[in-house]
């Protein structure tokens, strides 16, 4: 992954709309803080601010502007996906590392032609029966 990012002008965008606490959050903090030593431009897109102090200060964290209280995880995905689109347009040669909302990121990767790494914590049996698997992303 590190060599792929270096080929893409050292831009890595990590996409994790909802950080509520747990193993995935611990992994994203560890991975991000490790990668910042090798990749000079890392941007994290997330909705939640409660873990921001645990990230290396060199990592740029972007949060959606909160205009009203948002309860649904899908509305968090929506606002973060809008930011992701803006960042991909601005930083044309970026690699996206998606921790959540993977199907949306995969669709956007086809539309905007960017490379993506997907981290899935779903059961493989759920993916095998998924309708979108037939499209060979």
C-alpha atoms as one frame of an Amber mdcrd trajectory, in Angstrom:
protein
   0.000   0.000   0.000   2.779   2.449   0.829   4.320   2.124  -2.638   0.888
   2.652  -4.240   0.449   5.897  -2.358   3.924   7.102  -3.308   3.013   6.573
  -6.966  -0.116   8.670  -6.371   1.689  11.838  -5.216   1.725  10.787  -1.575
  -1.980  11.502  -0.986  -3.888   9.064   1.172  -7.481   9.719   2.189  -8.789
   7.535   4.996 -12.569   7.303   5.057 -14.274   6.422   8.351 -17.591   8.288
   8.704 -18.661   6.941  12.067 -16.215   6.399  14.933 -18.105   5.131  17.939
 -15.426   3.218  19.840 -14.148  -0.309  19.532 -11.704  -2.426  17.573 -12.109
  -0.718  14.205 -11.371   2.670  15.748  -8.280   1.300  17.472  -7.092  -0.125
  14.132  -7.609   3.126  12.231  -5.650   5.069  14.857  -2.767   2.587  14.824
  -2.650   2.331  11.020  -2.909   6.087  10.456  -0.239   6.912  13.020   2.067
   4.313  11.460   1.493   5.411   7.862   2.152   9.110   8.534   5.834   8.180
   8.913   5.902   7.005   5.277   3.208   9.056   3.551   3.422  12.819   3.847
  -0.211  13.748   3.099  -2.832  11.794   5.016  -6.371  13.094   5.344  -8.980
  11.450   7.552 -12.647  12.055   6.782 -14.891  11.317   9.741 -17.995  12.665
  11.404 -16.936  12.114  15.012 -14.397  14.249  16.874 -13.999  12.252  20.086
 -10.874  10.348  18.956  -9.104  13.262  17.253  -6.508  13.681  20.022  -5.273
  10.115  19.468  -4.214  10.806  15.868  -0.782  12.133  14.996  -0.901  15.926
  14.594   0.419  15.625  11.020  -2.805  13.897   9.939  -5.372  16.335   8.557
  -8.826  15.509   9.901 -11.885  16.826   8.067 -15.313  16.852   9.698 -18.601
  17.774   8.017 -20.163  21.018   9.121 -22.921  20.042  11.539 -26.003  22.109
  10.847 -28.368  19.991  12.901 -28.216  16.994  15.195 -27.701  13.866  13.121
 -28.750  10.504  14.494 -28.594   8.142  11.557 -25.345   6.498  10.478 -26.522
   6.871   6.884 -26.793  10.642   7.249 -23.223  10.617   8.626 -22.179   8.635
   5.543 -23.939  11.122   3.279 -22.170  14.181   4.715 -18.790  12.443   4.768
 -19.233  11.177   1.195 -19.836  14.762   0.054 -16.476  15.704   1.593 -14.819
  12.665   0.010 -16.023  13.739  -3.438 -14.664  17.264  -2.916 -11.295  15.903
  -1.746 -11.010  13.472  -4.672 -11.736  16.285  -7.121  -9.228  18.577  -5.392
  -6.488  15.938  -5.006  -6.915  14.101  -8.281  -4.262  11.473  -7.656  -5.193
  10.057  -4.295  -5.588   6.606  -2.861  -8.658   6.061  -0.687  -8.554   3.689
   2.275 -12.170   2.997   3.207 -13.063   1.617   6.610 -16.844   2.118   6.294
 -19.551   2.783   3.700 -17.498   0.660   1.340 -20.147   0.091  -1.301 -20.626
   3.841  -1.674 -16.863   4.346  -1.954 -16.598   1.595  -4.542 -19.309   3.194
  -6.657 -17.615   6.596  -6.350 -14.270   5.033  -7.315 -15.817   3.914 -10.592
 -17.448   7.288 -11.248 -14.410   9.435 -10.356 -11.756   6.910 -11.375  -9.686
   6.725  -8.193  -7.930   3.798  -6.548  -9.408   2.403  -3.368  -8.470  -0.030
  -0.627 -11.421  -1.438   1.273 -11.249  -2.784   4.780 -14.238  -4.967   5.507
 -15.123  -6.425   8.868 -18.196  -8.196   7.516 -18.679 -11.897   7.440 -17.519
 -13.397   4.105 -20.825 -15.249   3.793 -22.680 -11.912   3.728 -20.448 -10.652
   0.907 -20.758 -13.884  -1.111 -24.527 -13.452  -1.288 -24.354  -9.732  -2.068
 -25.974  -8.478  -5.274 -23.133  -5.999  -6.015 -20.449  -8.693  -6.037 -21.586
  -9.627  -9.535 -20.279  -6.294 -10.879 -16.644  -7.193 -10.093 -15.469  -3.960
  -8.481
